Amino acid sequence: MNRFSTNLCIRVVLLAVTITAGAWLFFDFSRVLAYLCIPLVLGQMYGIYHYLNRINRKLTLFLESIRYQDFSIRFSSDNKLGKSFQQLNQQFNEVLEAFRQTRAEKEANLKYIDTIIQHISIGVISFDAAGKIELINPAAFRLLNIYRLRNLSELKASHPGLDELLLQLPSGNKSLYATKQQQQLSIHATALRLQGRLIKLISIQNIHAELQKKELDAWQNLTKILRHEIMNSVTPIVSLIGTMQEIVALDIAPGASNAEGIADLQEALDTVESRSKGIMNFVNAYRDYTALPEPQFTVVNTRSLVTAVANLFQADLKQAGIQFSLEINIQQTEIHADISQMQMVLINLVKNAMDALEHTTDPLITMHVYQPGTGLLHIEVTDNGPGIDEAAMEKIFIPFFTTKKKGSGIGLSLSQQIIQLHGGQLRASSPATSGHGSTFSIILNI
């Protein structure tokens, strides 16, 4: 700074001397020579102005670089202005470097957060008070089964009432929404203010599988209790009946005069024994439902799996006069699954379809294997039978429920349990109007 002050003083003194000399020449010597001093005075004044303005330009450039976030500027050292100005340039450069590092860290954190949001399986949506979408991740698109969303109002066609629910859901609250695809979506809302604007952040999670698992666990527990209580009651009855039959045959019948009465008693005991054993066999038939082994996952070729199941039914389908169509439209042919359990599920679905076509003209079963999107595999078994009425549709996966005369009501429940153990879902659909068949869909993650 001393050098700057010295240079400034010298420039001011020279300017004063030049003005004084010009005045002396003008009044006492020669006006012509005095006029020649004017350019020299102007030049010195401009030099002083430029000299002083250099520091102002640096400050202006420094502040503008901060204002417009242009941190690529570098301030060079000014040796002519002295050591203090070298230090000032250095300080400018260090401040800009600090801003540059802060911005780089901020951008890295934002990119990291954005990457997490884009890859998590929970749907995330943020929007303003007018419903304008500011952020939405792929999981939200997948859960809502849409490919684009610019405003919540666009949800009215595909998800009636969802836009109003999202707008009106208070911050910190949760709600449930059922989609047309029978998904149960758990919605959690959080509101925050960004630069004075109210932004609502929504997280969406499909809890359909969790609800199904809880329902399945409840039915399994109930089945275990019923089986335990029934077996505890029926087993001693069967044993007692056997003892009574021996008493009648060995002790009462030989000396009895009423042969007809003894015969009736033996027949009654035989009937009670038969029905008791029938109850025991009926209860034991559901042992697999409560004791299904864990899947033994291996690499399974999907094409080979469905083709093998289709080949199993060729003779039965031909005998029943049922046409069978197998459609395979997949790119990834391998999945991780328990091949025996998956075959059991497909066989059960095809058998159910055959039973549904017993009184149908031109019966047809279609098995369609396709990939609706990345990471998903659908296997659908469709029949053109009378369909499933709405009341039965709500109960078909409940254990012991059946619409067949000889059905056990365990096939679909067991199939659903197997698919859930594979991390997938088993769904059923049927048009409201009868006569348009039904479809059972296996949805697996691949």
C-alpha positions as CSV (number, residue, x, y, z in Angstrom):
1,M,0.0,0.0,0.0
2,N,3.0,2.3,0.6
3,R,4.0,2.0,-3.0
4,F,0.5,2.8,-4.1
5,S,0.4,6.0,-1.9
6,T,3.8,7.1,-3.1
7,N,2.9,6.7,-6.8
8,L,-0.4,8.5,-6.2
9,C,1.4,11.4,-4.4
10,I,4.0,11.7,-7.2
11,R,1.2,11.7,-9.9
12,V,-0.7,14.4,-7.9
13,V,2.5,16.5,-7.5
14,L,3.3,16.3,-11.1
15,L,-0.2,17.3,-12.0
16,A,0.0,20.3,-9.7
17,V,3.4,21.3,-11.1
18,T,2.1,21.0,-14.7
19,I,-1.0,23.1,-13.9
20,T,1.2,25.7,-12.1
21,A,3.7,25.8,-15.0
22,G,0.9,26.2,-17.5
23,A,-0.6,29.1,-15.5
24,W,2.8,30.8,-15.3
25,L,3.3,30.4,-19.1
26,F,-0.2,31.7,-19.8
27,F,0.1,34.9,-17.7
28,D,3.8,35.8,-17.8
29,F,5.5,34.2,-20.8
30,S,3.7,32.7,-23.8
31,R,0.2,31.6,-24.2
32,V,1.1,29.3,-27.0
33,L,3.4,27.3,-24.7
34,A,0.6,27.3,-22.1
35,Y,-1.8,25.7,-24.5
36,L,0.7,22.9,-25.1
37,C,0.5,22.1,-21.4
38,I,-3.2,21.3,-21.7
39,P,-2.8,17.8,-23.3
40,L,-0.1,17.0,-20.7
41,V,-2.5,18.0,-17.9
42,L,-5.3,15.9,-19.4
43,G,-3.0,12.9,-19.8
44,Q,-1.9,13.1,-16.2
45,M,-5.5,13.4,-15.0
46,Y,-6.5,10.4,-17.0
47,G,-3.5,8.5,-15.7
48,I,-4.5,9.3,-12.1
49,Y,-8.2,8.3,-12.9
50,H,-7.0,5.0,-14.6
51,Y,-4.6,4.3,-11.7
52,L,-7.4,4.7,-9.1
53,N,-10.0,2.9,-11.1
54,R,-7.9,-0.3,-11.4
55,I,-8.8,-1.3,-7.9
56,N,-12.5,-0.4,-8.5
57,R,-12.5,-2.6,-11.6
58,K,-11.1,-5.5,-9.6
59,L,-13.7,-5.1,-6.8
60,T,-16.5,-4.8,-9.4
61,L,-15.2,-7.9,-11.3
62,F,-14.9,-9.8,-8.0
63,L,-18.4,-8.9,-6.9
64,E,-19.9,-9.7,-10.3
65,S,-18.2,-13.1,-10.3
66,I,-19.9,-13.9,-7.0
67,R,-23.2,-12.5,-8.1
68,Y,-23.3,-14.5,-11.3
69,Q,-21.5,-17.5,-9.8
70,D,-18.7,-17.3,-12.3
71,F,-15.8,-18.7,-10.3
72,S,-13.5,-19.3,-13.2
73,I,-11.9,-15.8,-13.0
74,R,-8.4,-15.5,-11.7
75,F,-6.8,-12.2,-10.5
76,S,-3.2,-11.7,-11.5
77,S,-0.6,-10.0,-9.3
78,D,0.0,-6.3,-9.8
79,N,3.7,-5.8,-9.2
80,K,3.5,-2.1,-10.1
81,L,0.9,-1.4,-7.3
82,G,2.9,-2.9,-4.5
83,K,3.0,-5.9,-2.3
84,S,-0.4,-5.1,-0.6
85,F,-2.2,-5.4,-3.9
86,Q,-0.5,-8.7,-4.6
87,Q,-2.0,-9.9,-1.3
88,L,-5.4,-8.4,-2.3
89,N,-5.3,-10.4,-5.5
90,Q,-4.4,-13.5,-3.6
91,Q,-7.3,-13.0,-1.2
92,F,-9.7,-12.5,-4.1
93,N,-8.5,-15.8,-5.6
94,E,-8.8,-17.7,-2.3
95,V,-12.3,-16.4,-1.8
96,L,-13.3,-17.4,-5.3
97,E,-11.7,-20.8,-4.8
98,A,-13.7,-21.3,-1.6
99,F,-16.9,-20.5,-3.5
100,R,-15.8,-22.8,-6.3
101,Q,-15.3,-25.7,-3.9
102,T,-18.6,-25.0,-2.1
103,R,-20.5,-25.1,-5.3
104,A,-18.7,-28.3,-6.4
105,E,-19.7,-30.0,-3.1
106,K,-23.2,-28.7,-3.4
107,E,-23.5,-30.1,-7.0
108,A,-22.0,-33.4,-5.9
109,N,-24.5,-33.7,-3.0
110,L,-27.4,-32.8,-5.3
111,K,-26.3,-35.4,-7.8
112,Y,-25.9,-38.0,-5.1
113,I,-29.3,-37.3,-3.7
114,D,-30.9,-37.3,-7.2
115,T,-29.2,-40.7,-7.9
116,I,-30.7,-42.1,-4.7
117,I,-34.1,-40.8,-5.5
118,Q,-34.0,-42.2,-9.0
119,H,-33.0,-45.7,-7.9
120,I,-35.1,-46.2,-4.7
121,S,-38.1,-48.5,-5.0
122,I,-40.4,-46.0,-3.2
123,G,-42.1,-43.4,-5.4
124,V,-41.3,-39.8,-4.7
125,I,-43.3,-36.8,-6.1
126,S,-42.9,-33.1,-5.2
127,F,-45.3,-30.4,-6.4
128,D,-46.3,-26.8,-5.7
129,A,-49.6,-25.5,-4.4
130,A,-51.1,-25.5,-7.9
131,G,-50.2,-29.2,-8.4
132,K,-47.3,-28.5,-10.8
133,I,-44.9,-31.4,-10.7
134,E,-41.3,-30.4,-9.8
135,L,-39.8,-33.9,-9.1
136,I,-40.9,-37.4,-9.9
137,N,-38.8,-40.5,-9.9
138,P,-39.1,-43.8,-12.0
139,A,-40.6,-45.7,-9.1
140,A,-43.6,-43.3,-8.9
141,F,-44.1,-43.7,-12.7
142,R,-44.1,-47.5,-12.2
143,L,-46.4,-47.5,-9.2
144,L,-48.9,-45.2,-10.9
145,N,-48.5,-47.0,-14.3
146,I,-47.9,-43.8,-16.2
147,Y,-45.0,-42.5,-18.3
148,R,-45.4,-38.7,-17.9
149,L,-46.8,-36.3,-15.3
150,R,-46.6,-32.5,-15.4
151,N,-49.6,-31.7,-13.2
152,L,-51.6,-33.6,-10.6
153,S,-54.7,-32.9,-12.6
154,E,-53.5,-35.4,-15.3
155,L,-54.1,-38.2,-12.8
156,K,-57.9,-37.8,-12.9
157,A,-58.4,-40.1,-15.9
158,S,-56.2,-43.0,-14.6
159,H,-56.5,-42.6,-10.9
160,P,-59.8,-40.9,-9.9
161,G,-59.6,-38.9,-6.7
162,L,-55.8,-39.3,-6.3
163,D,-55.0,-35.7,-7.3
164,E,-57.4,-34.3,-4.7
165,L,-56.0,-36.7,-2.1
166,L,-52.4,-35.6,-2.7
167,L,-53.3,-31.9,-2.7
168,Q,-55.4,-32.1,0.5
169,L,-53.4,-34.6,2.5
170,P,-52.0,-32.7,5.5
171,S,-48.2,-32.7,6.2
172,G,-47.1,-35.6,8.4
173,N,-50.2,-37.6,7.6
174,K,-50.6,-41.0,5.8
175,S,-53.3,-42.3,3.7
176,L,-54.2,-45.4,1.6
177,Y,-55.2,-45.5,-2.1
178,A,-56.4,-48.5,-4.1
179,T,-55.5,-48.4,-7.8
180,K,-57.5,-50.0,-10.6
181,Q,-54.7,-52.7,-10.7
182,Q,-55.7,-53.8,-7.2
183,Q,-52.6,-52.2,-5.7
184,Q,-52.7,-50.8,-2.2
185,L,-50.6,-47.6,-2.1
186,S,-49.5,-46.1,1.1
187,I,-49.1,-42.3,0.7
188,H,-47.1,-40.1,3.2
189,A,-47.0,-36.3,2.8
190,T,-44.5,-33.7,4.0
191,A,-44.8,-30.0,3.4
192,L,-41.8,-27.5,3.3
193,R,-41.1,-24.0,2.2
194,L,-38.4,-23.3,-0.4
195,Q,-37.6,-19.6,-1.0
196,G,-41.1,-18.7,0.2
197,R,-42.9,-21.3,-2.0
198,L,-44.9,-24.1,-0.4
199,I,-43.7,-27.4,-1.7
200,K,-45.3,-30.8,-0.8
201,L,-43.2,-33.9,-0.9
202,I,-45.1,-37.2,-1.4
203,S,-43.7,-40.7,-0.9
204,I,-45.7,-43.6,-2.4
205,Q,-45.2,-47.3,-1.5
206,N,-47.0,-50.4,-2.7
207,I,-48.0,-52.3,0.4
208,H,-50.3,-54.8,-1.4
209,A,-47.8,-57.6,-0.9
210,E,-47.4,-56.7,2.8
211,L,-51.2,-56.7,3.3
212,Q,-51.4,-60.0,1.5
213,K,-48.7,-61.5,3.6
214,K,-50.4,-60.3,6.8
215,E,-53.7,-61.8,5.6
216,L,-51.9,-65.0,4.7
217,D,-50.3,-65.2,8.1
218,A,-53.7,-64.7,9.8
219,W,-55.3,-67.5,7.8
220,Q,-52.3,-69.8,8.5
221,N,-52.6,-69.1,12.2
222,L,-56.3,-69.7,12.2
223,T,-55.9,-72.9,10.2
224,K,-53.3,-74.2,12.7
225,I,-55.6,-73.5,15.6
226,L,-58.6,-75.1,13.9
227,R,-56.6,-78.1,12.9
228,H,-55.2,-78.5,16.3
229,E,-58.5,-78.2,18.1
230,I,-60.4,-80.4,15.6
231,M,-57.7,-83.2,15.7
232,N,-57.7,-83.0,19.5
233,S,-61.5,-83.5,19.6
234,V,-61.9,-86.1,16.8
235,T,-58.9,-88.4,17.5
236,P,-60.3,-89.6,20.9
237,I,-63.7,-90.1,19.3
238,V,-62.3,-92.3,16.6
239,S,-60.4,-94.3,19.2
240,L,-63.5,-94.6,21.4
241,I,-65.6,-95.7,18.5
242,G,-63.0,-98.5,17.8
243,T,-63.3,-99.6,21.3
244,M,-67.1,-99.6,21.2
245,Q,-67.1,-101.6,18.0
246,E,-64.9,-104.3,19.7
247,I,-67.2,-104.4,22.7
248,V,-70.3,-104.8,20.5
249,A,-68.7,-107.4,18.4
250,L,-67.1,-109.5,21.2
251,D,-69.3,-108.9,24.3
252,I,-72.8,-107.8,23.3
253,A,-73.5,-109.4,19.9
254,P,-72.9,-113.1,20.8
255,G,-75.5,-113.1,23.6
256,A,-77.9,-110.6,22.3
257,S,-81.4,-111.6,21.2
258,N,-82.1,-108.5,19.2
259,A,-79.9,-109.0,16.1
260,E,-81.5,-106.2,14.2
261,G,-80.8,-103.7,16.9
262,I,-77.2,-104.9,17.1
263,A,-76.8,-104.5,13.4
264,D,-78.2,-100.9,13.6
265,L,-75.8,-100.1,16.4
266,Q,-72.8,-101.4,14.4
267,E,-73.9,-99.5,11.3
268,A,-74.2,-96.3,13.4
269,L,-70.8,-96.8,14.9
270,D,-69.3,-97.5,11.4
271,T,-70.9,-94.3,10.1
272,V,-69.6,-92.2,13.0
273,E,-66.1,-93.8,12.5
274,S,-66.2,-93.1,8.8
275,R,-67.2,-89.5,9.2
276,S,-64.7,-88.9,12.0
277,K,-61.9,-90.3,9.8
278,G,-63.2,-88.2,7.0
279,I,-62.9,-85.1,9.1
280,M,-59.3,-86.1,10.1
281,N,-58.4,-86.6,6.5
282,F,-60.0,-83.3,5.6
283,V,-58.0,-81.5,8.2
284,N,-54.7,-83.2,7.3
285,A,-55.3,-82.2,3.7
286,Y,-54.5,-78.6,4.8
287,R,-51.2,-79.5,6.4
288,D,-49.3,-78.3,3.3
289,Y,-51.0,-74.9,3.5
290,T,-49.5,-74.2,7.0
291,A,-46.2,-76.1,6.4
292,L,-45.1,-75.1,2.9
293,P,-41.3,-75.5,2.6
294,E,-39.2,-72.5,1.7
295,P,-38.5,-72.3,-2.1
296,Q,-35.2,-73.8,-3.3
297,F,-34.2,-71.1,-5.8
298,T,-32.4,-72.2,-9.0
299,V,-32.0,-70.7,-12.4
300,V,-35.2,-71.6,-14.3
301,N,-35.7,-71.2,-18.1
302,T,-39.2,-69.6,-18.3
303,R,-39.8,-70.9,-21.8
304,S,-39.0,-74.5,-20.8
305,L,-41.2,-74.1,-17.6
306,V,-44.4,-73.0,-19.4
307,T,-43.8,-75.4,-22.3
308,A,-43.4,-78.4,-20.0
309,V,-46.7,-77.5,-18.2
310,A,-48.5,-77.1,-21.5
311,N,-47.2,-80.5,-22.7
312,L,-48.5,-82.1,-19.5
313,F,-52.1,-81.2,-20.4
314,Q,-52.1,-82.0,-24.1
315,A,-53.9,-85.3,-23.7
316,D,-56.4,-84.0,-21.2
317,L,-57.1,-80.9,-23.2
318,K,-57.6,-82.9,-26.4
319,Q,-60.0,-85.3,-24.6
320,A,-62.0,-82.4,-23.2
321,G,-62.1,-80.7,-26.6
322,I,-60.4,-77.5,-25.2
323,Q,-58.1,-75.5,-27.4
324,F,-54.9,-74.3,-25.9
325,S,-52.8,-71.4,-27.0
326,L,-49.3,-70.6,-25.7
327,E,-47.9,-67.2,-26.4
328,I,-44.3,-66.3,-25.3
329,N,-43.1,-62.7,-25.8
330,I,-40.1,-62.3,-23.6
331,Q,-36.5,-61.2,-23.9
332,Q,-35.0,-62.4,-20.6
333,T,-35.8,-66.2,-20.5
334,E,-34.2,-67.0,-17.1
335,I,-35.6,-66.4,-13.6
336,H,-34.7,-67.5,-10.1
337,A,-37.4,-69.7,-8.8
338,D,-38.3,-73.1,-7.3
339,I,-39.2,-75.0,-10.4
340,S,-41.3,-77.6,-8.6
341,Q,-43.4,-75.0,-6.8
342,M,-43.8,-72.9,-10.0
343,Q,-45.0,-76.0,-11.9
344,M,-47.5,-76.7,-9.0
345,V,-48.9,-73.2,-9.4
346,L,-49.2,-73.3,-13.2
347,I,-50.8,-76.8,-13.1
348,N,-53.3,-75.6,-10.6
349,L,-54.3,-72.6,-12.7
350,V,-54.6,-74.6,-15.9
351,K,-56.8,-77.2,-14.0
352,N,-59.0,-74.5,-12.7
353,A,-59.4,-73.0,-16.2
354,M,-60.3,-76.5,-17.5
355,D,-62.9,-76.9,-14.8
356,A,-64.4,-73.5,-15.6
357,L,-64.9,-74.5,-19.2
358,E,-66.9,-77.6,-18.5
359,H,-70.1,-76.2,-20.0
360,T,-68.6,-73.6,-22.5
361,T,-69.0,-73.8,-26.2
362,D,-65.7,-73.6,-28.1
363,P,-63.6,-73.6,-24.9
364,L,-60.2,-71.9,-25.1
365,I,-57.3,-71.5,-22.6
366,T,-54.5,-69.1,-23.3
367,M,-51.2,-68.9,-21.5
368,H,-49.4,-65.7,-22.2
369,V,-45.9,-65.0,-21.0
370,Y,-44.6,-61.4,-21.5
371,Q,-42.6,-58.6,-20.0
372,P,-44.6,-55.4,-19.5
373,G,-41.6,-53.5,-18.3
374,T,-38.0,-53.7,-17.2
375,G,-37.6,-56.1,-14.3
376,L,-41.1,-57.7,-14.4
377,L,-42.4,-61.0,-15.8
378,H,-46.1,-61.8,-16.3
379,I,-47.5,-65.3,-16.8
380,E,-51.3,-65.1,-17.5
381,V,-53.7,-68.0,-17.8
382,T,-57.0,-66.9,-19.4
383,D,-60.1,-68.9,-20.1
384,N,-63.3,-68.0,-22.0
385,G,-65.6,-69.5,-19.5
386,P,-68.5,-67.9,-17.6
387,G,-66.1,-65.8,-15.5
388,I,-66.1,-65.2,-11.7
389,D,-68.9,-63.1,-10.1
390,E,-68.0,-60.1,-8.0
391,A,-68.9,-61.8,-4.7
392,A,-66.7,-64.8,-5.4
393,M,-63.9,-62.7,-6.7
394,E,-63.4,-61.2,-3.2
395,K,-63.1,-64.6,-1.6
396,I,-61.2,-66.8,-4.2
397,F,-57.9,-66.6,-2.3
398,I,-59.4,-67.3,1.1
399,P,-58.5,-70.7,2.4
400,F,-61.4,-73.3,2.2
401,F,-63.5,-71.1,-0.1
402,T,-64.5,-72.8,-3.3
403,T,-67.1,-72.6,-6.0
404,K,-66.6,-76.2,-7.1
405,K,-68.7,-79.1,-5.9
406,K,-65.6,-81.2,-5.3
407,G,-63.1,-78.5,-4.6
408,S,-61.1,-78.2,-1.4
409,G,-60.6,-74.5,-1.5
410,I,-56.9,-74.7,-0.9
411,G,-55.4,-74.6,-4.4
412,L,-55.5,-70.9,-5.1
413,S,-54.5,-70.0,-1.5
414,L,-51.5,-72.3,-1.7
415,S,-50.6,-70.9,-5.1
416,Q,-50.8,-67.4,-3.8
417,Q,-48.6,-68.3,-0.9
418,I,-46.0,-69.9,-3.3
419,I,-45.9,-66.8,-5.4
420,Q,-45.5,-64.5,-2.4
421,L,-42.6,-66.6,-1.2
422,H,-41.1,-65.9,-4.7
423,G,-41.5,-62.2,-4.1
424,G,-44.3,-61.8,-6.6
425,Q,-48.1,-61.5,-6.7
426,L,-50.9,-63.6,-7.9
427,R,-53.9,-61.7,-9.2
428,A,-57.3,-62.5,-10.6
429,S,-59.5,-60.5,-12.9
430,S,-62.9,-61.2,-14.6
431,P,-65.2,-58.8,-16.4
432,A,-68.3,-57.8,-14.5
433,T,-70.5,-59.2,-17.2
434,S,-70.5,-63.0,-17.1
435,G,-69.5,-65.0,-20.2
436,H,-66.2,-63.3,-20.8
437,G,-63.9,-65.6,-18.9
438,S,-61.3,-64.9,-16.3
439,T,-57.6,-64.3,-16.1
440,F,-55.1,-65.3,-13.4
441,S,-51.8,-63.4,-13.5
442,I,-48.5,-64.3,-12.0
443,I,-46.2,-61.2,-11.6
444,L,-42.6,-61.9,-10.8
445,N,-39.6,-59.7,-10.4
446,I,-36.6,-60.7,-12.6
